[in-house]
Amino acid sequence: QVQLVESGGGLVQAGGSLRLSCAASGIIFSIYAMAWYRQAPGKQRELVAGISSGGSTKYADSVKGRFTVSRDNAKNTMYLQMNSLKPEDTAVYYCNADEAVRRPWGSWGQGTQVTVSS
C-alpha cells in the first residue's frame, strides 16, 4: 500500500524559505516520476513541480526560479526547496505521482501547510 508523508511546512514571512519533504513507502520509489501539488482554499489542486525518475525537473510558471525539486532515491524521499516565498504560495502542499505520467495514487497524504505572511 502506498504511503506518502509530507512534512516541513510552516509559517514564514514573505521572502523567506522553507524546505518540504515527501517520504514514500510501499512503492519502488526510484522508478516513478513524482510531483508536488498544492491546494489553496477555494481553489483546485495544481501541480507545482515535478521530477522524473531520471532527475529531469519541471515547474509551474508561478514558481520557476524560486522553487527547486529534488529526490533522494536511496531515502525514498522527494524535496521541495522554496525560496522567495510569496503570500500567494500559501496552500497545503502534497506529493504524489506526476499526473502527466501516470494517475496519482488514490492514497494522498495529509499534506503540509505552508502559510506566507505579507
Residue frames relative to the residue before (quaternion, step in Angstrom):
aa qw qx qy qz dx dy dz
Q 1.0000 0.0000 0.0000 0.0000 0.00 0.00 0.00
V 0.4337 -0.7085 0.4972 0.2503 3.53 -0.87 0.99
Q 0.0014 0.7714 -0.6364 -0.0013 3.52 -1.03 0.84
L 0.0644 -0.7882 0.6119 -0.0128 3.54 -0.83 1.07
V 0.0340 -0.8108 0.5834 -0.0320 3.56 -0.70 1.10
E 0.1601 -0.7976 0.5793 0.0514 3.53 -0.58 1.23
S 0.0579 0.7885 -0.6104 0.0494 3.55 -1.12 0.67
G 0.6226 0.5943 -0.3939 0.3227 3.54 -1.34 0.14
G 0.5038 0.6597 -0.4295 0.3557 3.57 1.22 -0.10
G 0.1254 0.7922 -0.5931 0.0699 3.53 -1.33 0.06
L 0.5737 -0.5487 0.4766 0.3776 3.49 -1.38 -0.29
V 0.0758 0.7959 -0.5918 0.1025 3.56 -0.77 1.06
Q 0.4928 -0.6430 0.4951 0.3139 3.54 -1.17 0.55
A 0.6436 -0.5034 0.4052 0.4100 3.54 -1.24 0.48
G 0.7512 0.3351 -0.2803 0.4948 3.53 -0.93 0.97
G 0.5948 0.5957 -0.3458 0.4145 3.55 1.27 -0.27
S 0.3919 -0.7112 0.5426 0.2150 3.53 -1.38 -0.03
L 0.0282 -0.7511 0.6586 0.0352 3.50 -1.33 0.48
R 0.1835 -0.7493 0.6212 0.1382 3.54 -1.25 0.46
L 0.1885 -0.7871 0.5831 0.0709 3.52 -0.66 1.19
S 0.1655 -0.7627 0.6173 0.0993 3.53 -1.24 0.61
C 0.1145 -0.7573 0.6398 0.0642 3.53 -1.22 0.65
A 0.1149 -0.7934 0.5971 0.0282 3.55 -0.52 1.22
A 0.1294 -0.8092 0.5724 0.0279 3.55 -0.73 1.11
S 0.0235 0.7717 -0.6355 0.0106 3.53 -1.16 0.69
G 0.7271 0.4317 -0.3138 0.4318 3.53 -1.25 0.41
I 0.7254 0.3212 -0.2184 0.5682 3.57 1.29 0.11
I 0.4573 -0.5920 0.5552 0.3635 3.54 -1.32 0.21
F 0.3004 -0.8336 0.4358 0.1577 3.51 0.30 1.39
S 0.6762 0.5616 -0.3114 0.3611 3.55 0.83 -0.98
I 0.6944 0.4980 -0.2947 0.4277 3.62 1.06 -0.51
Y 0.6782 0.5201 -0.2828 0.4355 3.57 1.25 -0.26
A 0.3971 -0.6325 0.6038 0.2787 3.50 -1.22 0.66
M 0.1378 -0.8127 0.5656 0.0267 3.54 -0.80 1.06
A 0.1058 -0.8039 0.5831 0.0507 3.55 -1.22 0.37
W 0.3352 -0.6671 0.6209 0.2389 3.48 -1.37 0.36
Y 0.1043 -0.7636 0.6364 0.0335 3.51 -1.07 0.89
R 0.0863 -0.7782 0.6132 0.1050 3.55 -1.27 0.24
Q 0.1128 -0.7744 0.6199 0.0578 3.50 -1.22 0.58
A 0.1906 -0.7703 0.6036 0.0774 3.52 -0.68 1.17
P 0.6587 -0.5166 0.3553 0.4159 3.61 -1.14 0.49
G 0.8405 0.1710 -0.1482 0.4923 3.53 -0.88 0.98
K 0.6834 0.4503 -0.2832 0.4999 3.58 1.26 0.08
Q 0.5578 -0.5917 0.4615 0.3547 3.53 -1.27 0.36
R 0.5794 -0.5561 0.4610 0.3774 3.51 -1.25 0.46
E 0.0629 -0.8040 0.5911 0.0123 3.58 -0.95 0.87
L 0.4771 -0.6439 0.5149 0.3046 3.53 -1.18 0.62
V 0.2444 -0.7915 0.5509 0.1015 3.54 -0.83 1.05
A 0.7889 -0.1202 0.1319 0.5881 3.58 0.88 -0.95
G 0.0972 -0.7996 0.5911 0.0424 3.54 -1.12 0.68
I 0.0973 -0.7780 0.6181 0.0573 3.53 -1.22 0.51
S 0.3905 -0.7353 0.5086 0.2197 3.54 -0.81 1.02
S 0.6796 -0.4578 0.3614 0.4449 3.55 -1.29 0.10
G 0.7099 0.4511 -0.2526 0.4783 3.57 1.14 -0.58
G 0.6249 -0.5904 0.3170 0.4005 3.54 1.29 0.01
S 0.4478 0.6611 -0.4781 0.3658 3.60 1.24 0.13
T 0.1991 -0.8130 0.5425 0.0712 3.54 -0.96 0.88
K 0.0519 -0.7625 0.6428 0.0523 3.53 -1.31 0.40
Y 0.1454 -0.8047 0.5744 0.0366 3.54 -1.17 0.65
A 0.5147 -0.5710 0.5312 0.3562 3.51 -1.26 0.47
D 0.6128 -0.5783 0.3857 0.3760 3.57 -1.06 0.70
S 0.6462 0.5699 -0.3173 0.3961 3.56 1.02 -0.79
V 0.7717 0.3297 -0.1814 0.5127 3.60 1.17 -0.43
K 0.4042 0.7266 -0.4756 0.2871 3.61 1.22 -0.07
G 0.8001 0.2630 -0.2204 0.4920 3.52 -0.95 0.94
R 0.7250 0.3876 -0.2336 0.5191 3.58 1.26 -0.24
F 0.7648 0.2968 -0.1523 0.5512 3.59 1.03 -0.79
T 0.0816 -0.7763 0.6234 0.0460 3.55 -1.19 0.66
V 0.1881 -0.7771 0.5944 0.0855 3.56 -0.77 1.08
S 0.0523 0.7814 -0.6199 0.0484 3.55 -1.08 0.78
R 0.1767 -0.7807 0.5887 0.1129 3.54 -1.26 0.21
D 0.1675 -0.7327 0.6502 0.1111 3.52 -1.29 0.57
N 0.2597 -0.8148 0.4980 0.1436 3.57 -0.06 1.28
A 0.5967 0.5702 -0.3638 0.4317 3.59 1.11 -0.55
K 0.7442 0.3598 -0.1953 0.5278 3.56 1.19 -0.60
N 0.3721 -0.7386 0.4786 0.2948 3.60 1.31 0.02
T 0.5542 0.6155 -0.3625 0.4273 3.54 1.04 0.80
M 0.1614 -0.7494 0.6360 0.0890 3.52 -1.15 0.79
Y 0.1954 -0.7934 0.5703 0.0837 3.54 -1.10 0.71
L 0.1016 -0.7497 0.6452 0.1063 3.53 -1.32 0.35
Q 0.1543 -0.7695 0.6168 0.0601 3.54 -0.52 1.23
M 0.0757 -0.8135 0.5765 -0.0108 3.54 -0.63 1.16
N 0.0208 -0.8023 0.5955 -0.0350 3.55 -0.60 1.17
S 0.8170 0.2288 -0.1743 0.4997 3.55 -1.31 0.31
L 0.0970 0.8478 -0.5147 0.0830 3.55 0.95 0.88
K 0.2123 -0.7653 0.6022 0.0810 3.51 -1.18 0.80
P 0.6431 -0.5213 0.3731 0.4188 3.61 -1.13 0.45
E 0.6579 0.5217 -0.3170 0.4411 3.60 1.04 -0.68
D 0.5626 0.5670 -0.3983 0.4510 3.60 1.26 0.03
T 0.4487 0.6974 -0.4477 0.3345 3.58 1.27 -0.13
A 0.3348 0.7066 -0.5478 0.2974 3.56 -0.70 1.15
V 0.4620 -0.5729 0.5596 0.3810 3.50 -1.38 -0.09
Y 0.2229 -0.7928 0.5609 0.0845 3.54 -0.79 1.08
Y 0.0865 -0.7933 0.6025 -0.0105 3.54 -0.95 1.03
C 0.2092 -0.7365 0.6168 0.1827 3.54 -1.28 0.32
N 0.1321 0.7600 -0.6271 0.1080 3.52 -1.22 0.58
A 0.6978 -0.4005 0.3433 0.4846 3.56 -1.26 -0.18
D 0.5467 -0.5941 0.4744 0.3509 3.56 -1.17 0.57
E 0.4016 -0.7604 0.4620 0.2169 3.58 -0.48 1.20
A 0.5956 0.5608 -0.3679 0.4420 3.61 1.20 -0.31
V 0.7153 0.4278 -0.2327 0.5013 3.57 1.26 -0.41
R 0.7788 -0.1173 0.0920 0.6093 3.54 0.98 -0.84
R 0.6290 -0.5258 0.4039 0.4059 3.55 -1.23 0.38
P 0.4916 -0.6532 0.4796 0.3187 3.59 -0.85 0.88
W 0.5503 -0.5971 0.4625 0.3560 3.53 -1.15 0.63
G 0.5520 -0.6483 0.4194 0.3149 3.53 -1.04 0.76
S 0.6701 0.5065 -0.2987 0.4530 3.57 1.15 -0.58
W 0.0687 -0.8004 0.5954 -0.0074 3.59 0.27 1.27
G 0.4843 -0.6508 0.5020 0.2998 3.54 -1.13 0.67
Q 0.6770 -0.4886 0.3594 0.4168 3.53 -1.31 -0.11
G 0.4369 -0.7034 0.4532 0.3300 3.55 1.23 -0.29
T 0.2442 -0.7387 0.6011 0.1826 3.53 -1.33 0.13
Q 0.3989 -0.7508 0.4855 0.2037 3.55 -0.77 1.08
V 0.0750 -0.7550 0.6507 0.0297 3.52 -0.98 0.96
T 0.0034 -0.7932 0.6078 -0.0382 3.55 -0.75 1.08
V 0.1002 -0.7987 0.5932 0.0130 3.54 -0.69 1.14
S 0.2042 -0.7965 0.5607 0.0974 3.56 -0.61 1.13
S 0.4317 -0.7113 0.4982 0.2440 3.55 -1.11 0.72
